[in-house]
Amino acid sequence: MPRSAEPGSHELKLTTTYRLPSGRQVRSDSRVLVRVAVAPAGGTAHLSDLAPLSTANGFGPVERDRSNGESAAGDGKPLTIGGRTWSKGLGVHADSRVEYFTAGRCERVTASVGVDDETGERGTVAFEIQADGERRAGTGTLTNSQDAREISADVTGAETVTLTVTDGGDGSEYDHADWADLKVTC
């Protein structure tokens, strides 16, 4: 992988050449997925400005600085919870998981979270922040009728931070969830 490789996932071709006991030379090509991660710089940064290690989303792609929208990338609207709008954050749909590499250099993750207003009168979700797979903060179940809830987690020393949203226990229909003003302090 060249030093100039951009953060994210890259597919590499691995070629192996070897001889069989019969003396015949064999060549085999394999595809390998390599993840390139860059730790956040010092200070406070919006996580939506950083490349995640991995993402999984219940419907469509995870959206940067937009609500989840529908199935296409970039089809979301502004992040809006309880009538308040944010320009930075992540729009997801339950069940979702977004993982970031923090290299043990960061201390805190903060956000304003909730069900996006685009769901109308429906949607229930629960947010959680994990550090190296250990739960550090959670909201419990939130509904579309609630204003944004502040969430903050101590992630000191963690190599990875994972943001999850689950369906609140009633299925994932209409579960568009926003991680508004999502920041990491390193």
C-alpha positions in Angstrom: 0.0 0.0 0.0 1.6 3.3 -0.9 2.0 6.0 1.8 -0.3 8.3 -0.2 -3.2 5.9 0.2 -6.4 7.6 1.3 -8.1 6.5 4.5 -10.8 3.8 4.0 -11.0 0.3 2.6 -8.9 -0.7 -0.4 -8.9 -3.9 -2.3 -5.4 -5.3 -3.1 -4.5 -8.1 -5.5 -2.1 -10.6 -3.9 -0.3 -12.9 -6.3 1.4 -16.1 -5.1 3.7 -18.2 -7.3 4.9 -21.6 -6.1 5.9 -25.1 -7.4 3.9 -28.2 -6.9 5.7 -31.5 -5.9 5.6 -32.4 -9.6 7.7 -29.4 -10.4 4.9 -27.5 -12.2 4.8 -23.8 -11.4 1.4 -22.5 -10.2 0.3 -18.9 -9.9 -2.7 -17.9 -7.7 -4.3 -14.5 -7.4 -6.3 -13.5 -4.3 -8.2 -10.3 -3.4 -7.4 -8.8 0.0 -9.4 -6.0 1.7 -7.1 -3.6 3.6 -8.3 -0.8 5.8 -6.2 2.4 6.0 -6.8 4.4 9.1 -5.6 7.8 10.2 -6.0 8.9 13.8 -7.7 12.3 14.4 -5.4 15.2 14.8 -5.1 16.8 18.3 -8.0 19.1 19.4 -11.7 18.8 18.6 -13.0 17.6 15.3 -16.4 16.7 13.8 -16.4 12.9 13.2 -18.3 13.5 9.9 -15.1 15.1 8.6 -13.1 11.9 9.2 -13.1 8.6 7.3 -14.7 5.8 9.4 -13.0 2.4 9.6 -16.3 0.7 8.8 -20.0 1.4 8.4 -23.2 -0.7 8.5 -26.6 0.8 8.1 -30.2 -0.5 8.3 -31.3 1.3 5.1 -29.1 3.0 2.5 -25.7 4.4 3.3 -24.6 6.3 6.4 -24.9 9.9 5.4 -22.3 12.6 6.3 -23.8 16.0 7.3 -27.3 14.9 6.1 -30.2 12.8 7.4 -30.4 9.2 6.3 -32.9 9.9 3.4 -33.6 6.9 1.3 -31.4 4.3 -0.4 -29.1 6.5 -2.4 -26.0 8.3 -1.2 -26.6 12.0 -0.7 -30.4 11.9 -0.8 -30.9 13.0 2.8 -32.1 16.4 4.1 -30.6 18.6 6.9 -30.1 16.9 10.2 -33.2 18.0 12.2 -34.4 16.9 15.6 -37.3 18.5 17.5 -37.4 21.4 15.0 -33.7 22.2 15.5 -31.3 21.8 12.6 -27.5 21.0 12.5 -25.0 21.3 9.6 -22.6 18.6 10.9 -23.1 15.0 12.0 -24.2 11.6 10.7 -27.6 10.4 9.5 -28.2 6.7 10.0 -31.0 4.2 10.1 -31.4 1.5 12.7 -29.7 -0.9 13.1 -26.4 1.0 12.3 -22.8 0.8 13.3 -20.0 3.3 12.5 -16.5 2.7 13.7 -13.6 5.2 13.9 -9.9 4.6 14.6 -8.7 6.8 17.5 -5.3 5.3 18.1 -5.6 5.7 21.9 -5.2 9.4 21.5 -8.7 10.7 22.2 -10.6 11.5 25.4 -14.2 12.3 24.6 -17.0 11.9 22.1 -20.1 14.1 22.2 -23.2 14.6 20.2 -26.9 15.7 20.2 -28.9 12.7 19.2 -32.5 11.8 18.3 -35.0 10.6 15.7 -34.9 12.8 12.6 -38.0 14.9 12.1 -38.4 13.5 8.6 -39.9 10.4 10.1 -43.1 12.3 11.1 -44.8 10.8 14.1 -43.0 7.5 13.9 -39.6 6.0 14.9 -37.9 4.8 18.0 -34.2 4.4 18.4 -31.5 3.9 21.1 -27.9 5.3 20.7 -24.7 3.9 22.2 -21.0 4.9 22.2 -18.5 2.1 22.6 -14.7 2.3 23.2 -12.8 -0.8 22.1 -16.1 -2.7 22.2 -17.0 -1.6 25.7 -20.2 0.4 26.3 -19.3 3.9 27.5 -22.6 5.8 27.1 -26.2 5.2 25.9 -29.5 7.0 25.7 -32.1 4.3 26.2 -35.0 4.4 23.8 -35.8 7.8 22.2 -38.9 8.7 20.2 -39.8 11.2 17.5 -41.6 13.4 20.0 -38.4 14.1 22.0 -36.0 16.9 21.5 -32.3 16.1 20.9 -30.6 14.4 23.8 -27.0 15.1 24.7 -24.7 12.1 24.8 -21.1 12.2 25.9 -18.6 9.3 26.5 -15.1 9.1 28.0 -13.1 7.2 25.4 -9.7 7.8 26.9 -7.1 5.3 25.6 -9.4 3.5 23.1 -8.0 2.3 19.8 -11.5 2.4 18.2 -14.8 4.2 18.9 -18.0 2.7 17.7 -21.3 4.5 17.4 -24.4 2.2 17.3 -28.1 2.9 16.8 -30.7 0.1 17.5 -34.4 0.0 16.8 -35.7 0.7 20.2 -37.2 -2.8 20.4 -40.1 -2.3 18.0 -38.6 -3.0 14.6 -36.7 -0.5 12.4 -39.4 1.0 10.3 -39.0 4.8 10.2 -35.9 4.7 12.4 -33.9 7.5 10.9 -31.5 8.6 13.6 -29.2 11.6 13.8 -25.8 12.0 15.5 -25.9 15.8 15.3 -22.8 18.0 16.1 -20.9 14.7 16.6 -17.4 15.6 17.9 -14.3 13.9 19.1 -11.7 15.5 21.4 -8.1 14.3 21.2 
